[in-house]
Amino acid sequence: MNLGVTGKKGEDMVAAFLRKNGYTVIKQNYISRYGEIDIVASKEKLLLFIEVKTRRENSLIKPCEAVDLHKQNRMRLTAEDYLSKSETNPDLQPRFDVAEVTARKDGKFELNYIKNAF
């Protein structure tokens, strides 16, 4: 399994899921000096910063476990950077979500979307 290709497939799957469920994907792969946010999206009064973690089936840890305190802090700093540089509506409430994508042995992907993960 090529990790870069699989990770991109996971991110694209999550972006399609969000669009299908009424979200607007604003930006994918926002990078700052603090780190990266995989997807920035909005829906109604929310501004979502979404981390996508893709893992193989039967991986030692669940994808969400990879979003540790260090990663959460880097995401917060990156989100602050995004807010300071974008023309986003200041009335939108920020929220941090995690999308767990599992690459199954049969080649299919499963998605578990965790709202307000931290």
TIKOL-640890 format. One line per field, with one value per residue (C-alpha): residue number from 1; residue in three letters; x, y, z negated. Coordinates in pm, 1 decimal. Example, Ala and Ser with C-alpha at 12.3 -4.5 7.8 and 13.67 -1.06 7.14 Angstrom:
BEGIN
i: c(1|2)
aa: c(Ala|Ser)
c1: c(1230.0|1367.0)
c2: c(-450.0|-106.0)
c3: c(-780.0|-714.0)
//
This chain:
BEGIN
i: c(1|2|3|4|5|6|7|8|9|10|11|12|13|14|15|16|17|18|19|20|21|22|23|24|25|26|27|28|29|30|31|32|33|34|35|36|37|38|39|40|41|42|43|44|45|46|47|48|49|50|51|52|53|54|55|56|57|58|59|60|61|62|63|64|65|66|67|68|69|70|71|72|73|74|75|76|77|78|79|80|81|82|83|84|85|86|87|88|89|90|91|92|93|94|95|96|97|98|99|100|101|102|103|104|105|106|107|108|109|110|111|112|113|114|115|116|117|118)
aa: c(Met|Asn|Leu|Gly|Val|Thr|Gly|Lys|Lys|Gly|Glu|Asp|Met|Val|Ala|Ala|Phe|Leu|Arg|Lys|Asn|Gly|Tyr|Thr|Val|Ile|Lys|Gln|Asn|Tyr|Ile|Ser|Arg|Tyr|Gly|Glu|Ile|Asp|Ile|Val|Ala|Ser|Lys|Glu|Lys|Leu|Leu|Leu|Phe|Ile|Glu|Val|Lys|Thr|Arg|Arg|Glu|Asn|Ser|Leu|Ile|Lys|Pro|Cys|Glu|Ala|Val|Asp|Leu|His|Lys|Gln|Asn|Arg|Met|Arg|Leu|Thr|Ala|Glu|Asp|Tyr|Leu|Ser|Lys|Ser|Glu|Thr|Asn|Pro|Asp|Leu|Gln|Pro|Arg|Phe|Asp|Val|Ala|Glu|Val|Thr|Ala|Arg|Lys|Asp|Gly|Lys|Phe|Glu|Leu|Asn|Tyr|Ile|Lys|Asn|Ala|Phe)
c1: c(0.0|144.8|88.5|75.6|-178.5|-386.5|-383.3|-495.5|-777.4|-886.2|-888.7|-1080.8|-1333.5|-1389.0|-1424.9|-1688.4|-1868.5|-1876.2|-2012.7|-2277.7|-2387.8|-2424.7|-2082.7|-1880.7|-1517.3|-1323.6|-966.5|-777.8|-426.6|-389.8|-26.4|126.5|457.2|282.9|153.2|-124.0|-499.9|-631.2|-970.7|-1127.2|-1503.3|-1816.1|-2178.3|-2438.4|-2268.7|-1967.6|-1613.7|-1462.8|-1097.0|-1075.7|-789.7|-809.5|-628.2|-609.9|-491.0|-489.6|-739.3|-600.1|-354.1|-204.5|-376.1|-705.1|-667.8|-806.2|-540.1|-280.2|-434.6|-253.3|-215.9|85.6|-108.0|-411.4|-198.3|-40.8|-387.9|-505.6|-208.0|-261.7|-631.1|-540.3|-303.2|-579.5|-824.6|-574.5|-508.3|-850.8|-1161.5|-1377.0|-1697.3|-1598.3|-1939.5|-1860.9|-1792.6|-1470.8|-1485.9|-1221.6|-1330.1|-1142.0|-1220.9|-1100.5|-1056.3|-980.4|-832.5|-969.9|-791.5|-1052.9|-952.2|-1256.8|-1249.0|-1461.7|-1524.5|-1591.5|-1651.6|-1601.1|-1757.4|-1610.7|-1323.9|-1128.8)
c2: c(0.0|334.8|559.8|885.1|750.6|586.2|902.3|1110.2|862.3|893.0|1274.0|1271.9|1027.6|1254.1|1564.3|1381.7|1270.6|1628.9|1767.4|1494.3|1595.6|1967.1|2095.0|2336.4|2233.7|2559.2|2432.0|2104.6|2073.1|2415.0|2447.7|2691.4|2696.9|2509.3|2217.5|2115.2|2090.1|1832.7|1993.3|2328.3|2324.1|2509.2|2428.7|2666.3|2852.4|2620.4|2644.7|2296.9|2205.0|1837.4|1594.9|1284.3|975.7|674.0|339.4|-17.5|-265.5|-436.2|-152.6|-146.9|180.6|332.2|627.9|875.7|771.9|928.4|1270.2|1312.1|1629.4|1740.8|1708.1|1882.9|2178.6|2206.2|2199.1|2478.1|2694.6|2619.9|2706.0|3037.7|3104.9|3023.8|3255.4|3540.3|3515.4|3433.1|3639.1|3390.3|3512.4|3592.6|3473.4|3113.0|2884.6|2682.9|2308.5|2036.7|1705.4|1384.8|1153.4|796.3|611.8|242.0|78.5|-272.7|-574.1|-603.3|-257.8|-74.0|212.4|268.7|609.8|698.9|1073.3|1216.2|1556.5|1788.5|1543.8|1782.2)
c3: c(0.0|105.5|-196.8|2.0|249.3|-24.0|-235.9|62.7|133.5|-228.7|-212.8|115.3|-32.9|-333.2|-111.5|98.6|-219.9|-346.8|-20.0|-7.9|-358.2|-286.0|-386.3|-176.0|-140.8|-151.7|-139.4|-133.9|-272.8|-434.6|-540.7|-785.2|-968.8|-1252.1|-1049.1|-814.2|-829.3|-585.5|-521.3|-609.6|-557.3|-663.8|-728.8|-862.9|-1150.2|-1180.3|-1048.7|-1057.1|-1078.3|-991.1|-1037.6|-820.6|-944.8|-717.6|-847.7|-726.7|-860.5|-1175.0|-1239.7|-1587.9|-1675.3|-1569.4|-1332.8|-1588.4|-1840.3|-1610.4|-1682.5|-2012.7|-2220.4|-2018.9|-1692.2|-1845.4|-1955.0|-1609.2|-1453.7|-1685.5|-1591.3|-1221.7|-1255.7|-1420.7|-1132.2|-882.4|-1059.4|-1068.7|-693.1|-551.6|-498.7|-685.6|-845.0|-1207.6|-1328.1|-1235.4|-1531.0|-1488.7|-1550.0|-1525.1|-1374.6|-1298.6|-1009.8|-1054.3|-726.3|-730.5|-420.9|-416.7|-274.8|2.0|131.8|-4.4|-251.8|-562.3|-719.1|-1080.8|-1119.3|-1469.7|-1527.2|-1790.7|-1847.9|-2072.8)
//
